Amino acid sequence: MRQTAVQIIEKLTQAGHTALLAGGCVRDMLLGREAKDYDVATSATPEQVVRLFPGAQTVGAHFGVVIVRLNHEHIEVATFRSDGSYSDGRRPDSVTYSTPELDAQRRDFTINGLFFDPLTERVIDYVGGQADLRMGLLRAIGVAKDRFAEDHLRMLRAVRFATVLGFDIEHATWESICGLAEKIKGVSIERIRDEFVKIMLSPHRVRGFDLLVNSGLMAQFLPEILVLQGCEQPPQFHPEGDVFIHTRLMLSLLPAEASLPLVMSVLLHDIAKPATQTRDADTGRIRFNGHDKLGAEMTGEILRRLKFPNDVIDPTVIAVENHMNGPPPRRLPRLQRLHRQLRLPPRETGRTGQRADASAANH
C-alpha cells in the first residue's frame, strides 16, 4: 500500500502540486510499526485530484477528501485545509484550503500531525510530534480542550493511542479529557463501541481500562463497571479485594491475543454481583446467589445497548451464564477455563508464577 501512495505522490508532484504522506502512517513509520493505512495530503484540490485520477471517489470532497483507486488499493487523498467551527462535535461546518502548516494545526495529537516526503525522505514537523514520539507522550495540538470540543471522540482516541502505543498522556491533555468526559455522550454509540473494542483488544487492555475509569469516560457509556467498586467479596475466597479489583485482575491475566467474546466475558462476568449481594444472618458471610444468571441477562442488555453484533453477544452471554460451572464445552470462550485456573490455591500449585492467579480466587 505504501508503494501505491508513493505513486500517487509522484504523479501529483509531477503535475506541480505538493504531496506528502500524512498522519498515522508517518507516526507508525517513525515508531518502526507497520502502518494499516497510508494517507496523502496535497495542495491539489479535489477537482485537480480527480482529473489526475479518473474514477476517484468524491464522497468526502466537501471536506477536501478524495479516495483514489490504484493497483486495486484505496488511498485517501486530502487537500491541505483549515477547519471552521464544529457545531455537532464531530465534523467541521466548513473547510478552507490552506497550507501544510495550517493543516497540521487542525489535527488531533502532535504525533498524528507529522508529514513525510517519500521523494526526499524528509520528515516535516510543524507541531513538535517527533519530540513527543521520542518521549512517548501523547499531547493534543494547540489548546487541548479546543481539540476535544471539536470532536468529542478524540477523548477515546487519546485513551486508545496511549493504550496501544504505551504512551503517557500529557498533563493538560489529560485534564481536558477528565473535564470534558461527559461530552462523549454526544457521540454515536457505534463510534464509542469501535474505539472501546480497539482498547480492550490491545495486549495493554488493563492500562486502557484504568484510563477509561480514571478519566470518567467509562462512567458515560458503561457505568455498570463503576458499580463494582466497593462491592465486597468473601475475604476467604477473594483476598484480592472487591469485585472491581477482581475484574481488573482477571483482565490482566488474559493472554495478549484474546478474542473479543473472551475479553468481554471476563469484563462482565461478575457484573451482577452488586445486585445479588447478600449476607448470612448468622455468620455475615457474603454471597452472590444467581449472579451468573442475572449477569448473563445484564451482559446481553449491555452489549445490545452498545450495538455489538450477535456473533459477539451470544458467546459472551453463554460464557457469563456458565462461568461458575464445571469444565466448559470446547465451543465456549475460555472464561470458565481461566476461572478454573484461578481457583487453585498457592499451596497446591507449587509455582510462584501462579500465585497471582490464585489471588484472583474462584468466582
C-alpha positions in Angstrom: 0.0 0.0 0.0 2.9 2.4 0.7 4.2 2.0 -2.8 0.7 2.9 -4.2 0.6 6.0 -2.0 4.1 7.0 -3.3 3.0 6.5 -6.9 0.1 8.9 -6.2 2.5 11.4 -4.6 4.8 11.2 -7.6 2.0 11.9 -10.1 0.7 14.8 -8.0 4.2 16.2 -7.7 4.9 15.9 -11.4 1.7 17.9 -12.0 3.1 20.7 -9.9 1.4 20.0 -6.6 2.8 19.4 -3.2 2.0 16.0 -1.9 3.1 14.2 1.3 2.3 11.2 3.4 0.4 12.4 6.4 -0.8 11.4 9.9 -0.8 7.9 11.4 1.3 6.3 8.7 4.1 8.7 9.4 3.8 8.1 13.1 4.0 4.4 12.7 6.9 4.6 10.3 8.9 6.6 12.8 8.0 4.1 15.5 9.0 1.2 13.3 5.4 -0.2 13.3 3.5 -1.5 10.3 1.0 1.1 9.1 -2.5 -0.1 8.4 -3.3 2.8 6.0 -1.4 5.4 4.1 -3.0 8.8 3.7 -1.8 11.5 1.3 -2.1 15.3 1.9 -1.8 17.6 -1.0 -2.1 21.2 -2.3 -4.2 19.8 -5.2 -7.9 20.5 -4.9 -10.4 17.5 -5.1 -11.2 18.6 -8.7 -7.5 18.5 -9.6 -7.0 15.1 -8.0 -9.9 13.7 -9.9 -8.5 15.0 -13.2 -5.3 13.2 -12.5 -7.0 10.0 -11.2 -10.3 9.5 -13.2 -12.7 7.4 -11.3 -11.7 8.6 -7.9 -14.5 8.6 -5.3 -15.5 12.1 -4.3 -17.8 11.2 -1.4 -15.7 13.4 1.0 -15.0 16.2 -1.4 -16.9 18.6 0.7 -14.1 18.2 3.3 -11.4 18.1 0.6 -11.1 14.3 0.7 -11.0 12.1 -2.4 -10.5 8.3 -2.4 -8.1 7.3 -5.2 -8.2 3.7 -6.5 -4.9 2.4 -7.8 -3.3 -1.0 -8.0 -6.5 -2.5 -6.5 -6.0 -0.4 -3.4 -7.8 2.7 -2.0 -5.8 5.7 -0.8 -7.3 8.7 0.9 -6.1 11.9 -0.7 -6.9 15.1 1.3 -6.3 18.7 0.3 -4.4 20.8 2.9 -7.1 22.6 4.8 -8.2 24.6 7.8 -11.4 23.7 9.6 -14.2 26.0 10.6 -16.3 25.6 13.7 -17.6 22.2 14.8 -21.2 22.7 15.8 -22.0 19.0 16.0 -18.9 17.9 18.0 -17.8 15.7 15.1 -17.3 17.4 11.7 -16.3 20.9 10.8 -19.1 23.1 9.5 -16.8 24.3 6.7 -13.3 23.9 5.5 -10.9 26.3 3.8 -8.0 25.0 1.6 -4.7 26.1 3.2 -1.1 25.1 3.7 0.7 22.1 5.2 1.5 24.1 8.4 -2.1 25.1 8.9 -3.3 21.6 8.1 -1.1 20.2 10.8 -2.6 22.6 13.3 -6.2 21.2 12.8 -5.2 17.6 13.6 -5.7 16.0 17.0 -2.4 15.0 18.5 1.2 16.1 17.8 2.2 12.5 16.9 -0.5 12.5 14.3 0.4 15.9 12.9 3.5 14.8 11.0 4.2 14.8 7.3 6.7 12.8 5.3 8.0 13.4 1.8 8.9 10.0 0.4 10.6 11.6 -2.6 13.2 13.4 -0.5 13.0 11.1 2.6 12.2 14.2 4.8 10.0 14.4 7.9 8.1 17.7 8.1 7.1 18.6 11.7 5.2 21.8 12.5 3.8 20.7 15.9 6.7 19.0 17.8 5.4 15.5 17.1 8.9 14.0 16.7 9.9 15.1 20.2 6.7 13.7 21.7 7.3 10.4 19.9 10.8 10.2 21.4 9.4 10.9 24.9 6.4 8.6 24.5 4.0 11.4 25.1 0.5 11.9 23.7 -0.2 15.7 23.5 -3.1 17.5 21.9 -2.1 20.0 19.3 -2.7 23.6 20.5 -5.3 24.1 23.2 -6.3 20.6 24.3 -9.9 21.5 25.3 -10.4 23.1 21.9 -9.3 19.9 20.1 -11.7 17.8 22.2 -14.6 20.2 21.8 -14.2 20.0 18.0 -14.6 16.2 18.0 -15.5 14.5 21.3 -14.4 11.1 20.0 -10.8 12.3 20.3 -11.0 11.7 24.0 -11.5 8.0 23.4 -8.9 8.1 20.7 -6.4 9.5 23.2 -7.0 6.6 25.5 -6.6 4.2 22.6 -3.3 5.7 21.4 -2.0 5.8 25.0 -3.0 2.1 25.4 -1.8 0.7 22.2 1.4 2.7 22.0 2.2 2.6 25.7 2.4 6.4 25.8 1.8 8.8 28.7 -0.9 11.4 28.2 0.4 14.9 28.7 -1.0 16.7 31.7 -3.1 19.4 30.1 -4.4 16.9 27.6 -5.4 14.5 30.4 -7.0 17.3 32.4 -9.1 18.3 29.4 -10.3 14.7 28.9 -11.3 14.5 32.5 -13.1 17.8 32.4 -15.0 17.1 29.2 -15.6 13.3 29.6 -19.4 13.8 29.8 -19.4 15.2 26.3 -18.7 11.7 24.9 -22.4 11.0 25.4 -23.0 13.2 22.3 -21.0 10.7 20.1 -22.9 7.8 18.4 -22.7 4.6 20.4 -21.3 2.8 17.4 -18.3 5.1 17.3 -17.8 4.7 21.0 -18.0 1.0 20.7 -15.5 0.8 18.0 -12.9 2.7 20.0 -13.7 0.7 23.1 -13.1 -2.6 21.2 -9.7 -1.4 20.0 -8.7 -0.5 23.5 -9.9 -3.8 25.0 -8.3 -6.0 22.3 -4.9 -4.4 22.9 -2.4 -6.5 24.9 -2.3 -3.5 27.2 -6.0 -3.5 27.8 -5.7 -3.1 31.6 -4.0 0.3 31.1 -6.8 1.3 28.8 -9.3 0.1 31.4 -7.6 2.2 34.0 -7.6 5.3 31.8 -11.2 4.9 30.9 -12.2 4.6 34.6 -9.9 7.4 35.9 -10.9 9.9 33.2 -14.6 9.5 33.8 -15.2 8.2 30.3 -16.2 4.6 31.4 -19.0 6.1 33.5 -20.5 7.7 30.4 -21.1 4.6 28.3 -20.5 1.6 30.7 -21.5 2.8 34.2 -22.1 -0.7 35.4 -18.4 -1.2 35.8 -18.2 1.6 38.3 -20.8 0.0 40.5 -18.4 -2.9 41.1 -16.2 -0.6 43.1 -16.6 -1.2 46.8 -18.7 -4.3 46.3 -17.2 -6.5 49.0 -16.5 -10.2 48.5 -15.8 -13.0 51.0 -12.2 -12.4 52.0 -11.5 -16.1 52.5 -12.2 -16.6 48.7 -11.2 -13.1 47.5 -8.2 -11.7 49.4 -7.5 -9.5 46.4 -10.4 -7.2 47.3 -13.7 -6.1 45.9 -15.4 -7.1 42.6 -13.8 -4.2 40.7 -10.3 -5.2 41.7 -11.1 -8.9 40.9 -12.4 -7.9 37.4 -9.3 -5.8 36.7 -7.1 -8.7 37.9 -8.9 -11.1 35.6 -8.4 -8.8 32.7 -4.6 -8.7 33.5 -4.4 -12.5 33.3 -5.8 -12.7 29.8 -3.3 -13.6 27.0 -2.1 -10.8 24.9 -4.1 -12.0 21.9 -7.6 -12.7 23.1 -10.9 -12.9 21.2 -13.5 -10.2 21.7 -16.1 -12.5 23.3 -13.5 -13.7 25.8 -12.4 -10.2 26.7 -16.0 -9.0 27.1 -17.0 -12.1 29.1 -14.1 -11.5 31.5 -15.0 -7.8 31.8 -18.7 -8.6 32.5 -18.6 -12.0 34.3 -19.4 -10.6 37.7 -21.4 -7.6 36.6 -24.5 -8.8 38.6 -22.7 -9.2 41.9 -23.7 -5.8 43.3 -27.3 -6.6 42.6 -27.2 -10.1 44.1 -25.1 -9.4 47.2 -26.5 -10.8 50.4 -25.1 -11.6 53.9 -25.9 -14.6 56.0 -27.7 -13.5 59.1 -25.7 -15.8 61.5 -22.2 -15.6 60.1 -22.2 -12.5 58.0 -20.8 -14.4 55.0 -21.2 -12.6 51.7 -23.0 -14.4 49.0 -23.9 -13.7 45.3 -26.6 -16.3 44.6 -27.7 -16.2 41.0 -25.2 -13.7 39.9 -24.2 -15.8 36.9 -27.8 -16.0 35.5 -28.6 -12.4 36.2 -25.1 -11.4 34.9 -25.9 -13.1 31.6 -29.1 -11.1 31.3 -27.3 -7.9 32.1 -24.4 -8.7 29.7 -26.9 -9.2 26.9 -28.6 -5.8 27.7 -25.2 -4.0 27.9 -23.9 -5.4 24.6 -27.1 -4.7 22.8 -27.0 -1.2 24.1 -23.5 -0.8 22.8 -24.7 -2.2 19.4 -22.5 -5.3 19.4 -23.3 -7.9 16.7 -24.9 -11.2 17.7 -21.7 -13.1 17.0 -20.2 -11.3 19.9 -23.2 -11.1 22.1 -24.2 -14.8 22.0 -20.9 -16.4 23.0 -20.3 -13.7 25.6 -23.7 -14.2 27.3 -23.2 -18.0 27.3 -19.8 -17.7 28.9 -21.0 -15.4 31.6 -24.0 -17.6 32.3 -21.8 -20.7 32.7 -18.7 -19.3 34.3 -19.5 -21.0 37.6 -20.0 -24.4 36.1 -17.6 -27.3 35.6 -15.3 -27.9 32.6 -16.8 -25.9 29.6 -17.6 -27.3 26.2 -14.8 -26.6 23.7 -17.1 -24.3 21.7 -17.3 -21.8 24.5 -14.9 -19.0 25.1 -12.1 -19.6 27.7 -13.6 -17.7 30.6 -14.5 -20.8 32.5 -11.1 -22.4 32.0 -9.5 -19.2 33.2 -11.7 -19.2 36.2 -10.8 -22.8 37.0 -7.2 -22.0 36.7 -7.6 -19.2 39.2 -9.3 -21.5 41.7 -6.0 -23.3 42.5 -4.7 -22.0 45.9 -1.0 -21.2 46.0 -0.1 -24.2 48.2 -1.4 -26.6 45.5 0.4 -25.1 42.5 3.9 -25.1 44.0 4.8 -22.4 41.3 5.4 -18.8 42.1 4.1 -17.7 38.7 0.6 -19.0 39.6 0.4 -17.2 43.0 -1.0 -14.1 41.4 -3.5 -16.3 39.5 -4.6 -17.9 42.8 -5.1 -14.5 44.4 -7.9 -13.8 41.9 -9.8 -16.6 43.7 -12.6 -18.7 42.4 -15.5 -16.6 41.2 
